[in-house]
């Protein structure tokens, strides 16, 4: 199966992609890509009614999807992408990204601790219910055995 990257042809100039190319490559809907365009995260050029995405747009889409998968908000992703274009460039983006990753990791560790606590409470409650059920069965068996 060919991907949008296979369209690379150094002899004919810059590589471009259609919305369908990117949709198939990244396994997202065209609506998702248009949403990121509406959010000003992607800036394709227009050729009539068609959107033409550049290699830069493709990289930005990859970063957007990675950011979403890691749990970053659209605003945080926008800030990271904007920093990449800022004079400080990649260094500022990396510092910001490191800080956001640390915060995200802390959030996930807190959530994991909360989940572990809830699971322990559920285990204890289940054990208690099983004990009560066993006790009720024992009482019922005794009462049925009595004349």
C-alpha positions in Angstrom: 0.0 0.0 0.0 1.5 3.4 -0.9 1.4 6.3 1.4 1.5 10.0 0.8 5.2 9.9 1.3 5.5 7.7 -1.8 4.5 10.8 -3.8 8.0 12.3 -3.2 9.5 13.2 -6.5 12.5 15.4 -6.3 12.5 16.1 -10.0 9.0 17.7 -10.1 9.4 20.0 -7.1 7.8 20.3 -3.7 5.7 17.4 -2.5 2.0 18.1 -1.9 -0.8 16.0 -0.5 -4.5 16.0 -0.8 -6.8 15.8 2.3 -7.5 12.2 1.2 -3.8 11.3 1.1 -3.3 12.6 4.7 -6.6 11.0 5.9 -5.5 7.6 4.7 -1.9 7.9 5.8 -2.8 9.0 9.4 -6.0 7.0 9.6 -8.1 10.0 10.5 -11.3 11.4 8.9 -11.2 14.3 6.5 -13.4 16.1 9.0 -10.6 15.7 11.6 -8.1 17.4 9.3 -10.6 20.1 8.4 -11.1 20.7 12.2 -7.4 21.2 12.6 -7.5 23.6 9.7 -10.4 25.5 11.3 -8.3 25.7 14.5 -5.5 27.3 12.4 -3.1 24.4 13.1 -2.9 23.5 9.4 -2.8 26.0 6.6 -3.2 24.3 3.2 -3.3 26.4 0.1 -6.3 26.2 -2.1 -6.5 25.2 -5.8 -10.1 25.8 -6.7 -12.2 23.8 -4.2 -9.3 21.5 -3.3 -7.0 21.8 -0.4 -3.3 21.3 -1.1 -1.2 20.3 1.9 2.5 20.8 2.0 5.2 18.6 3.5 5.2 21.1 6.4 1.4 20.5 6.9 2.0 16.8 6.9 4.7 17.1 9.6 2.4 19.4 11.6 -0.5 16.9 11.4 1.8 14.2 12.7 2.8 16.4 15.6 -0.8 17.4 16.3 -1.9 13.7 16.4 1.0 12.8 18.6 0.1 15.6 20.9 -3.6 14.5 21.1 -2.5 10.9 21.7 -0.4 12.1 24.6 -3.3 14.0 26.1 -2.4 17.6 25.2 -5.1 20.2 24.6 -5.5 21.9 21.2 -4.2 25.1 22.9 -1.1 23.3 24.2 -0.5 21.8 20.7 -0.9 25.2 19.1 1.5 26.8 21.6 4.1 24.1 20.8 3.7 24.5 17.0 3.8 28.3 17.3 7.0 28.1 19.3 8.6 26.1 16.5 8.0 29.1 14.2 9.3 31.6 16.8 12.8 33.0 16.6 14.0 30.7 19.4 12.8 27.9 17.3 13.2 24.3 18.2 15.0 24.9 21.5 12.0 26.8 22.9 9.6 24.2 21.6 11.6 21.4 23.2 11.7 23.2 26.6 8.0 23.9 26.5 7.3 20.3 25.4 9.5 18.9 28.2 7.6 20.9 30.8 4.2 19.9 29.3 5.3 16.2 29.3 6.3 16.4 32.9 3.0 17.9 33.8 1.1 15.3 31.8 3.1 12.5 33.4 2.3 13.9 36.9 -1.4 14.0 35.9 -1.3 10.5 34.7 0.5 9.2 37.8 -2.1 10.9 40.0 -4.9 9.3 37.9 -3.2 5.9 38.1 -3.0 6.3 41.9 -6.7 7.2 42.0 -7.6 4.2 39.8 -5.5 1.9 42.0 -7.3 3.2 45.1 -10.7 2.7 43.4 -9.8 -0.8 42.3 -8.7 -1.7 45.9 -11.9 -0.3 47.2 -13.9 -2.4 44.7 -11.9 -5.5 45.6 -12.6 -4.9 49.3 -16.3 -4.2 48.6 -16.6 -7.3 46.4 -15.0 -9.5 49.2 -17.3 -8.0 51.7 -20.4 -8.7 49.5 -19.2 -12.3 48.9 -18.8 -12.8 52.7 -22.3 -11.4 53.3 -23.7 -13.6 50.6 -21.9 -16.7 52.0 -23.2 -15.8 55.5 -26.7 -15.4 54.1 -26.5 -18.8 52.4 -25.3 -20.4 55.6 -28.2 -18.9 57.6 -30.7 -20.0 54.9 -29.3 -23.5 54.8 -29.6 -23.7 58.6 -33.2 -22.5 58.6 -34.2 -24.9 55.8 -32.6 -27.7 57.7 -34.7 -27.0 60.8 -38.1 -28.8 61.1 
